[in-house]
Amino acid sequence: MKQNSPSVKTYTYTFISLMVLALATSLIGMVDLGPLSMPTAVIIASMKAILIAAFFMNALYSSKVIQVILSAGVIWVLIMITLTLGDYMTRGWVDPLAGK
């Protein structure tokens, strides 16, 4: 049974995309975007991680079980980020010394 795998052309385009995203990361680091700097950097890093996982790690061409495991990992990371941000953003809402 022949397994699908990316062609050299796909690897080349993926590599070029990663280099463009790395350049974009560097250029964004030099520009002051204020509060949008961090979300922009995280979005670019996420795009690079998706490209690496999909093509260089062959997740796009692997079995459904591997894709389900990768999806579960992504969902778990999103849950952890959500809980951490929820804790961080709600600090200071209640004064712990107010009852004394």
C-alpha positions as CSV (number, residue, x, y, z in Angstrom):
1,M,0.0,0.0,0.0
2,K,1.4,3.3,-1.1
3,Q,1.3,6.1,1.4
4,N,0.7,9.7,0.3
5,S,3.6,12.0,1.0
6,P,4.4,15.6,0.0
7,S,6.4,16.3,-3.1
8,V,9.6,18.2,-3.3
9,K,7.6,21.2,-4.6
10,T,5.4,21.1,-1.5
11,Y,8.5,21.0,0.7
12,T,10.0,23.9,-1.2
13,Y,6.9,26.1,-0.9
14,T,6.6,25.2,2.8
15,F,10.2,26.2,3.4
16,I,9.8,29.5,1.6
17,S,6.6,30.2,3.6
18,L,8.5,29.5,6.8
19,M,11.3,31.8,5.8
20,V,8.8,34.6,4.9
21,L,7.1,34.1,8.3
22,A,10.5,34.2,10.1
23,L,11.2,37.5,8.3
24,A,7.8,38.8,9.3
25,T,8.5,37.8,12.9
26,S,11.8,39.7,12.8
27,L,10.3,42.8,11.2
28,I,7.3,42.8,13.6
29,G,9.8,42.8,16.5
30,M,11.4,46.0,15.2
31,V,8.0,47.9,14.8
32,D,6.1,49.1,17.9
33,L,2.5,47.9,17.5
34,G,1.6,48.6,21.1
35,P,-0.7,46.0,22.6
36,L,-1.0,44.2,19.2
37,S,2.7,43.2,19.2
38,M,2.2,40.0,21.3
39,P,-1.0,38.7,19.5
40,T,0.7,39.3,16.1
41,A,3.8,37.4,17.2
42,V,1.7,34.5,18.5
43,I,-0.4,34.3,15.4
44,I,2.7,34.1,13.2
45,A,4.3,31.5,15.5
46,S,1.1,29.5,15.3
47,M,1.1,29.6,11.5
48,K,4.7,28.4,11.5
49,A,3.9,25.5,13.9
50,I,0.9,24.5,11.8
51,L,3.1,24.4,8.6
52,I,5.8,22.4,10.4
53,A,3.3,19.9,11.9
54,A,1.3,19.5,8.7
55,F,4.1,19.0,6.2
56,F,7.5,18.4,7.8
57,M,6.0,16.0,10.4
58,N,3.6,14.5,7.8
59,A,0.5,15.0,10.0
60,L,-1.5,16.0,7.0
61,Y,-0.7,12.7,5.3
62,S,-0.9,10.4,8.4
63,S,-3.7,8.2,9.7
64,K,-6.9,9.5,11.3
65,V,-5.7,8.3,14.7
66,I,-2.7,10.6,14.6
67,Q,-4.8,13.5,13.4
68,V,-7.2,12.9,16.3
69,I,-4.3,12.8,18.8
70,L,-2.9,16.1,17.4
71,S,-6.3,17.7,17.5
72,A,-6.7,16.6,21.2
73,G,-3.3,18.1,22.0
74,V,-4.3,21.4,20.4
75,I,-7.6,21.5,22.2
76,W,-5.8,20.7,25.5
77,V,-3.4,23.6,25.0
78,L,-6.3,26.0,24.2
79,I,-8.0,24.9,27.4
80,M,-4.9,25.5,29.5
81,I,-4.3,28.9,27.9
82,T,-8.0,29.8,28.5
83,L,-7.8,28.8,32.2
84,T,-4.5,30.7,32.7
85,L,-5.8,33.8,31.0
86,G,-9.0,33.6,33.1
87,D,-7.0,33.5,36.3
88,Y,-4.7,36.3,35.2
89,M,-7.4,38.6,34.0
90,T,-9.6,38.3,37.1
91,R,-6.8,39.0,39.6
92,G,-7.6,42.2,41.6
93,W,-11.3,42.0,41.1
94,V,-11.9,41.2,44.8
95,D,-9.9,42.8,47.5
96,P,-8.9,40.0,49.9
97,L,-8.5,42.5,52.8
98,A,-11.9,44.2,52.3
99,G,-13.6,42.0,55.0
100,K,-11.2,43.0,57.8
